Amino acid sequence: KELSERIYAAAEKQGFITKKTTPQLYCEHCKMFLPDRFVKGTCPKCGAAGQYGDSCDHCGATYGAEELGSPVCTTCGGTPVVKDSEHLYFGLEPQHDYLEKWIPGHTTSDVSNKLLEWFKEPLRGWCISRDAPYFGFEIPGYKDKYFYVWVDAPIGYIASLKNWCAKNGKGDLWNDEGVELYHFIGKDIIRFHCLFWPGMLHAAGFKGPNKVFVHGFLTVNGEKMSKSKGTFVNARTYLDNLPPEALRYYYAAKL
């Protein structure tokens, strides 16, 4: 919470935070705006059914929940309507040149080539707020507005290291130039770790990762494993039936 508010305040001080009224899905039965995971519908890119309101597990596309086809509220099963709500945006265009140079030096060529396709035009702002009810931290100065999970989730990396340092009598290792930082991520969260995350860190005066390594993900019946969809295989289940060495070798070969 402390770090999330600190990084947000630094971005706000530099003028990177703006407000904009945007269309959002609203459930009149539940009387609430629907967070990404509270709505399912048809992917606007590939047409896959049963996809959540922020990204498609089938084709990997990202979108706004209001773009879903045939949206359904996962709480009551009703059809949501579109209503306007004011939200906060983190401006990426002020860091256009910085990010355009940063990406090729910190990712592999296939990842950077994909990301740099967006740099042919001005970068769109990133919506960093969600309406209540939502989990996480309320945005300072705003009632019932919460940081989008992808704002504070990677900040947890810094918080975890800070916690370890405090317990082991170490200083600020994250910003220590003698310390190297590496991220290993799935390919579905590239934009969060290679665009938004370095932008946030740079705005707040934090060091970014030395390198971000991107890999694919395990699939079941051609779709990404999902706990919420019931297609997740626990490690315990695997170990009860198959030898661990095979899986260890597979991970080591792929990562």
Rosetta blueprint (number, residue, H / E / L):
1 K L
2 E H
3 L H
4 S H
5 E H
6 R H
7 I H
8 Y H
9 A H
10 A H
11 A H
12 E H
13 K H
14 Q L
15 G L
16 F L
17 I E
18 T E
19 K E
20 K E
21 T E
22 T E
23 P E
24 Q E
25 L E
26 Y E
27 C E
28 E L
29 H L
30 C L
31 K L
32 M E
33 F E
34 L L
35 P L
36 D H
37 R H
38 F H
39 V E
40 K E
41 G E
42 T E
43 C L
44 P L
45 K L
46 C L
47 G L
48 A L
49 A L
50 G L
51 Q E
52 Y E
53 G L
54 D L
55 S E
56 C L
57 D L
58 H L
59 C L
60 G L
61 A L
62 T E
63 Y L
64 G L
65 A H
66 E H
67 E H
68 L L
69 G E
70 S E
71 P E
72 V E
73 C E
74 T L
75 T L
76 C L
77 G L
78 G L
79 T L
80 P L
81 V E
82 V E
83 K E
84 D E
85 S E
86 E E
87 H E
88 L E
89 Y E
90 F E
91 G L
92 L L
93 E H
94 P H
95 Q H
96 H H
97 D H
98 Y H
99 L H
100 E H
101 K H
102 W H
103 I H
104 P H
105 G H
106 H H
107 T L
108 T L
109 S H
110 D H
111 V H
112 S H
113 N H
114 K H
115 L H
116 L H
117 E H
118 W H
119 F H
120 K H
121 E L
122 P L
123 L L
124 R L
125 G L
126 W E
127 C E
128 I L
129 S E
130 R E
131 D E
132 A L
133 P L
134 Y L
135 F L
136 G L
137 F L
138 E E
139 I L
140 P L
141 G L
142 Y L
143 K L
144 D L
145 K E
146 Y E
147 F E
148 Y L
149 V H
150 W H
151 V H
152 D H
153 A H
154 P H
155 I H
156 G H
157 Y H
158 I H
159 A H
160 S H
161 L H
162 K H
163 N H
164 W H
165 C H
166 A H
167 K H
168 N L
169 G L
170 K L
171 G L
172 D L
173 L L
174 W L
175 N L
176 D L
177 E L
178 G L
179 V L
180 E L
181 L L
182 Y E
183 H E
184 F E
185 I E
186 G E
187 K H
188 D H
189 I H
190 I H
191 R H
192 F H
193 H H
194 C H
195 L H
196 F H
197 W H
198 P H
199 G H
200 M H
201 L H
202 H H
203 A H
204 A L
205 G L
206 F L
207 K L
208 G L
209 P L
210 N L
211 K E
212 V E
213 F E
214 V E
215 H E
216 G L
217 F L
218 L L
219 T E
220 V E
221 N L
222 G L
223 E E
224 K E
225 M L
226 S L
227 K L
228 S L
229 K L
230 G L
231 T L
232 F L
233 V L
234 N L
235 A H
236 R H
237 T H
238 Y H
239 L H
240 D H
241 N H
242 L L
243 P L
244 P H
245 E H
246 A H
247 L H
248 R H
249 Y H
250 Y H
251 Y H
252 A H
253 A H
254 K H
255 L L
